[in-house]
Amino acid sequence: MRTKKKMSVTIDADIFEAIEKAAKSCNMVKSQLAQEAFRLWFKKRTEELMAKGYVEMASEDRGFSDTTLHAQNEVLS
């Protein structure tokens, strides 16, 4: 059973030429190069989304801690 799937993409000629050169210089087939590029893109995108989530969580945590601090100050006053 094949674990690989075939796909077709349309790209600009200059990108195609760059891919051809990169594949040749890295001694890779274009499919292998494309897989690596997609893996790197997915990794980068995941890291960007995680970083955005952490920033949002930090903002929420800051709001919660400000509310809690204010409530504690009222209780202690």
Backbone bond lengths (Angstrom), bond angles and torsions (degrees), N, CA, C in turn:
res aa  C-N    CA-C-N  psi(-1)  N-CA   C-N-CA  omega(-1)  CA-C   N-CA-C  phi
1 M - - - 1.450 - - 1.529 109.65 -
2 R 1.308 116.85 132.02 1.461 121.10 -179.84 1.519 111.07 -77.70
3 T 1.305 115.47 133.78 1.455 119.63 177.35 1.523 111.29 -98.35
4 K 1.295 116.71 -6.62 1.461 121.19 -179.49 1.516 109.66 -101.91
5 K 1.312 115.11 150.29 1.454 122.54 177.36 1.524 108.58 -119.24
6 K 1.305 114.75 148.87 1.452 120.33 -179.56 1.524 109.35 -98.36
7 M 1.334 116.84 140.85 1.450 120.83 176.19 1.520 109.51 -140.66
8 S 1.278 114.66 161.23 1.456 120.80 -179.95 1.521 107.93 -125.64
9 V 1.320 116.66 134.87 1.463 120.89 178.21 1.520 109.12 -129.65
10 T 1.302 115.38 153.40 1.456 121.39 175.83 1.516 107.44 -112.54
11 I 1.324 116.54 124.35 1.463 121.30 -178.08 1.519 109.90 -133.11
12 D 1.309 115.76 162.84 1.462 121.05 177.89 1.524 110.10 -65.88
13 A 1.319 115.03 151.11 1.466 121.14 -177.11 1.525 111.98 -60.10
14 D 1.328 117.79 -38.97 1.467 119.90 -178.71 1.525 111.40 -66.52
15 I 1.328 116.83 -36.88 1.464 120.42 176.50 1.526 109.59 -66.79
16 F 1.317 116.26 -42.12 1.468 120.23 178.75 1.524 110.67 -58.78
17 E 1.315 117.05 -45.45 1.465 120.73 179.03 1.529 111.14 -61.94
18 A 1.325 116.78 -40.82 1.467 120.38 178.39 1.524 110.78 -63.86
19 I 1.333 116.51 -38.44 1.466 120.95 178.11 1.523 110.23 -65.62
20 E 1.321 115.92 -43.85 1.470 120.35 178.44 1.529 110.35 -57.73
21 K 1.330 117.01 -47.26 1.469 121.77 -179.31 1.526 111.11 -64.71
22 A 1.336 116.26 -44.49 1.462 120.00 -178.85 1.526 111.18 -64.14
23 A 1.318 116.45 -42.91 1.463 120.13 179.64 1.523 110.24 -62.01
24 K 1.321 115.80 -42.59 1.469 119.72 -179.40 1.531 110.79 -66.63
25 S 1.328 116.95 -45.73 1.466 119.67 -177.19 1.530 112.12 -68.69
26 C 1.331 117.15 -28.32 1.470 121.22 178.78 1.524 111.99 -92.94
27 N 1.317 115.90 0.35 1.461 121.90 -178.43 1.537 111.18 55.38
28 M 1.341 114.52 48.94 1.456 121.55 -179.71 1.531 108.66 -127.35
29 V 1.311 115.93 154.51 1.458 119.00 170.60 1.533 107.26 -80.66
30 K 1.311 116.48 156.48 1.462 120.58 -177.09 1.528 112.14 -59.61
31 S 1.310 117.27 -35.57 1.471 120.38 178.55 1.522 110.87 -61.27
32 Q 1.313 116.37 -43.10 1.465 121.58 -179.80 1.533 109.81 -64.81
33 L 1.322 115.97 -42.33 1.458 120.73 178.52 1.525 110.63 -63.46
34 A 1.333 117.01 -42.51 1.463 121.31 179.16 1.527 110.56 -63.14
35 Q 1.326 117.65 -42.91 1.467 120.87 178.83 1.525 110.73 -59.76
36 E 1.318 115.93 -43.95 1.464 119.91 179.46 1.532 110.43 -63.84
37 A 1.319 116.86 -41.88 1.468 120.75 179.01 1.528 110.57 -62.75
38 F 1.325 117.13 -44.07 1.462 120.40 178.37 1.522 111.11 -64.02
39 R 1.319 117.98 -41.81 1.472 121.15 178.59 1.528 110.46 -60.23
40 L 1.332 116.07 -44.98 1.461 119.99 179.66 1.528 111.33 -64.38
41 W 1.340 116.56 -39.87 1.458 120.56 179.17 1.528 110.35 -63.51
42 F 1.345 117.08 -45.88 1.460 120.68 179.48 1.531 111.16 -62.92
43 K 1.326 116.58 -40.80 1.472 120.79 178.91 1.530 110.16 -62.72
44 K 1.326 116.38 -46.77 1.463 121.19 -179.75 1.524 110.13 -62.70
45 R 1.308 117.11 -44.44 1.468 121.45 -179.46 1.529 110.49 -63.12
46 T 1.318 117.26 -42.77 1.464 121.15 178.17 1.521 110.65 -61.47
47 E 1.337 116.59 -43.88 1.467 120.57 179.38 1.521 110.87 -63.73
48 E 1.341 117.50 -39.48 1.462 120.68 178.46 1.524 111.14 -64.18
49 L 1.335 116.81 -43.46 1.462 120.63 179.46 1.525 111.33 -65.97
50 M 1.330 116.77 -38.90 1.459 120.03 177.95 1.527 110.58 -65.16
51 A 1.325 117.09 -43.36 1.465 120.83 179.26 1.527 110.29 -61.26
52 K 1.331 116.42 -42.46 1.464 120.84 178.12 1.531 110.02 -62.07
53 G 1.318 116.65 -42.88 1.458 120.75 178.22 1.512 112.47 -62.10
54 Y 1.336 116.64 -41.35 1.458 120.14 179.47 1.529 110.86 -65.16
55 V 1.321 117.22 -38.93 1.463 120.77 177.89 1.525 109.71 -63.79
56 E 1.328 116.90 -44.22 1.467 120.59 178.16 1.523 111.17 -63.32
57 M 1.328 117.25 -41.33 1.458 120.89 178.98 1.531 110.42 -64.29
58 A 1.321 116.85 -39.85 1.459 120.43 -179.94 1.527 110.21 -63.01
59 S 1.328 115.84 -40.11 1.457 120.25 178.47 1.527 110.68 -64.11
60 E 1.332 116.40 -43.86 1.464 120.71 177.72 1.522 110.72 -63.74
61 D 1.334 117.00 -42.63 1.462 121.13 179.63 1.527 110.37 -62.90
62 R 1.326 116.51 -38.45 1.471 120.51 179.63 1.527 109.85 -64.46
63 G 1.328 116.11 -43.24 1.467 120.04 178.25 1.515 111.70 -62.39
64 F 1.322 116.47 -42.69 1.459 121.27 179.16 1.530 110.85 -64.22
65 S 1.334 116.60 -42.89 1.468 119.24 -178.47 1.527 110.91 -68.07
66 D 1.338 117.78 -35.36 1.466 120.20 176.24 1.522 110.76 -63.81
67 T 1.333 116.92 -42.81 1.467 121.77 178.77 1.525 110.27 -63.53
68 T 1.316 116.60 -44.74 1.463 121.56 -179.60 1.525 110.95 -64.27
69 L 1.321 117.14 -43.07 1.471 121.25 179.28 1.517 110.19 -61.95
70 H 1.322 116.19 -43.58 1.471 120.37 179.20 1.532 110.46 -61.63
71 A 1.335 116.54 -44.27 1.476 121.30 179.23 1.518 110.78 -62.96
72 Q 1.332 117.40 -41.64 1.466 120.46 179.73 1.534 110.88 -65.73
73 N 1.317 116.21 -39.12 1.481 119.85 177.83 1.509 111.42 -62.97
74 E 1.347 117.16 -38.12 1.468 120.51 177.60 1.518 111.13 -65.47
75 V 1.322 116.61 -41.06 1.466 120.58 179.85 1.522 110.82 -65.71
76 L 1.316 116.94 -39.31 1.459 120.74 -176.93 1.524 112.84 -79.81
77 S 1.314 118.03 -15.52 1.475 120.90 -178.49 1.497 112.89 -80.57
